[in-house]
Amino acid sequence: MRNPCLVGTKVYLRPLEEADAAECHVWLNDPDVRRTLAVRGVPHTEASSRAWLRALDPRRDQVFAIVTNEGGLYVGNCGLHDIDPVDRHATLGIVIGRKDRWGQGFGTETVRLLCRHAFDDLNLHKVCLSCYATNERGLRLYARAGFTVEGRRREQVFIDGRWVDEILLGLVRGEAPVG
Ligand SMILES: CC(C)(COP(=O)(O)OP(=O)(O)OC[C@H]1O[C@@H](n2cnc3c(N)ncnc32)[C@H](O)[C@@H]1OP(=O)(O)O)[C@@H](O)C(=O)NCCC(=O)NCCS
């Protein structure tokens, strides 16, 4: 393991580095991966990914690389964004960019690791996120992790030529099967 911050049984999370931009910008251009992401509308280059990473303030955005324990494969990015020190909430983001690695439990474990970090290390009260209604895999994952649907923004995003609802979800400290 290199530079592990949060360690699970299948994956560990290490700080995302500028050097990771060389690999992860490619995932963000993959139509299957980007379809359910807010960044889907623009092309990504190594330079734009580096610039995004450089601009982050770690007090506000904590971003991690997701790496498999077995084989040390860098499979995705995740993070807690817009960390609010007054209201003590943050917005969770995740992408398993290597789509050949979907369905192996990496996403589920990553969400659990991030929520545990939010509650037990950062002393946050709530983790929020939004997920598009067409993202069934994501919605099942968040339900498994204990998130509650709190709202629905109708026809909020335009994906593959049609309007799609955005589902708002939240997990309040203590109500989770964070595991
Ligand atoms: C959504 C996303 C994060 C899910 O990641 P993932 O690693 O595929 O998720 P998991 O493997 O934990 O769960 C997916 C399925 O695999 C199953 N699974 C869990 N552990 C498993 C294992 N050890 N072996 C096989 N399957 C497993 C889960 O039960 C789940 O099945 P279900 O969807 O039928 O309920 C990933 O598909 C992704 O990055 N998509 C593109 C970006 C995106 O949508 N991000 C989220 C925006 S809100």
PDBQT file of the ligand as one rigid body, heavy atoms in Angstrom, charges set to zero:
ROOT
HETATM    1  C1  LIG A 201     -22.018   3.826  -9.356  1.00  0.00    +0.000 C 
HETATM    2  C2  LIG A 201     -20.655   3.180  -9.112  1.00  0.00    +0.000 C 
HETATM    3  C3  LIG A 201     -19.822   4.054  -8.172  1.00  0.00    +0.000 C 
HETATM    4  C4  LIG A 201     -20.874   1.810  -8.470  1.00  0.00    +0.000 C 
HETATM    5  O1  LIG A 201     -19.609   1.235  -8.196  1.00  0.00    +0.000 OA
HETATM    6  P1  LIG A 201     -19.410  -0.356  -8.120  1.00  0.00    +0.000 P 
HETATM    7  O2  LIG A 201     -18.050  -0.608  -7.626  1.00  0.00    +0.000 OA
HETATM    8  O3  LIG A 201     -19.806  -0.966  -9.417  1.00  0.00    +0.000 OA
HETATM    9  O4  LIG A 201     -20.488  -0.729  -7.001  1.00  0.00    +0.000 OA
HETATM   10  P2  LIG A 201     -20.557  -2.086  -6.209  1.00  0.00    +0.000 P 
HETATM   11  O5  LIG A 201     -19.781  -3.157  -6.896  1.00  0.00    +0.000 OA
HETATM   12  O6  LIG A 201     -20.216  -1.833  -4.788  1.00  0.00    +0.000 OA
HETATM   13  O7  LIG A 201     -22.076  -2.395  -6.298  1.00  0.00    +0.000 OA
HETATM   14  C5  LIG A 201     -22.614  -2.691  -7.572  1.00  0.00    +0.000 C 
HETATM   15  C6  LIG A 201     -23.142  -4.114  -7.577  1.00  0.00    +0.000 C 
HETATM   16  O8  LIG A 201     -22.149  -5.083  -7.348  1.00  0.00    +0.000 OA
HETATM   17  C7  LIG A 201     -22.567  -6.008  -6.324  1.00  0.00    +0.000 C 
HETATM   18  N1  LIG A 201     -21.423  -6.457  -5.546  1.00  0.00    +0.000 N 
HETATM   19  C8  LIG A 201     -21.027  -6.008  -4.372  1.00  0.00    +0.000 A 
HETATM   20  N2  LIG A 201     -19.955  -6.702  -3.935  1.00  0.00    +0.000 NA
HETATM   21  C9  LIG A 201     -19.678  -7.587  -4.889  1.00  0.00    +0.000 A 
HETATM   22  C10 LIG A 201     -18.699  -8.561  -5.043  1.00  0.00    +0.000 A 
HETATM   23  N3  LIG A 201     -17.785  -8.782  -4.097  1.00  0.00    +0.000 N 
HETATM   24  N4  LIG A 201     -18.690  -9.279  -6.171  1.00  0.00    +0.000 NA
HETATM   25  C11 LIG A 201     -19.618  -9.076  -7.122  1.00  0.00    +0.000 A 
HETATM   26  N5  LIG A 201     -20.595  -8.157  -7.022  1.00  0.00    +0.000 NA
HETATM   27  C12 LIG A 201     -20.610  -7.422  -5.930  1.00  0.00    +0.000 A 
HETATM   28  C13 LIG A 201     -23.463  -5.204  -5.493  1.00  0.00    +0.000 C 
HETATM   29  O9  LIG A 201     -24.381  -6.040  -4.778  1.00  0.00    +0.000 OA
HETATM   30  C14 LIG A 201     -24.148  -4.362  -6.503  1.00  0.00    +0.000 C 
HETATM   31  O10 LIG A 201     -25.189  -5.046  -7.107  1.00  0.00    +0.000 OA
HETATM   32  P3  LIG A 201     -26.535  -4.276  -7.438  1.00  0.00    +0.000 P 
HETATM   33  O11 LIG A 201     -26.154  -2.992  -8.147  1.00  0.00    +0.000 OA
HETATM   34  O12 LIG A 201     -27.247  -5.223  -8.316  1.00  0.00    +0.000 OA
HETATM   35  O13 LIG A 201     -27.213  -4.021  -6.138  1.00  0.00    +0.000 OA
HETATM   36  C15 LIG A 201     -19.886   2.937 -10.462  1.00  0.00    +0.000 C 
HETATM   37  O14 LIG A 201     -20.714   2.187 -11.317  1.00  0.00    +0.000 OA
HETATM   38  C16 LIG A 201     -19.478   4.221 -11.175  1.00  0.00    +0.000 C 
HETATM   39  O15 LIG A 201     -18.462   4.806 -10.845  1.00  0.00    +0.000 OA
HETATM   40  N6  LIG A 201     -20.280   4.685 -12.156  1.00  0.00    +0.000 N 
HETATM   41  C17 LIG A 201     -19.982   5.866 -12.963  1.00  0.00    +0.000 C 
HETATM   42  C18 LIG A 201     -19.913   7.146 -12.140  1.00  0.00    +0.000 C 
HETATM   43  C19 LIG A 201     -21.090   7.301 -11.212  1.00  0.00    +0.000 C 
HETATM   44  O16 LIG A 201     -22.226   7.026 -11.563  1.00  0.00    +0.000 OA
HETATM   45  N7  LIG A 201     -20.797   7.787  -9.995  1.00  0.00    +0.000 N 
HETATM   46  C20 LIG A 201     -21.837   8.041  -8.995  1.00  0.00    +0.000 C 
HETATM   47  C21 LIG A 201     -22.561   9.306  -9.308  1.00  0.00    +0.000 C 
HETATM   48  S1  LIG A 201     -23.898   9.597  -8.167  1.00  0.00    +0.000 SA
ENDROOT
TORSDOF 0
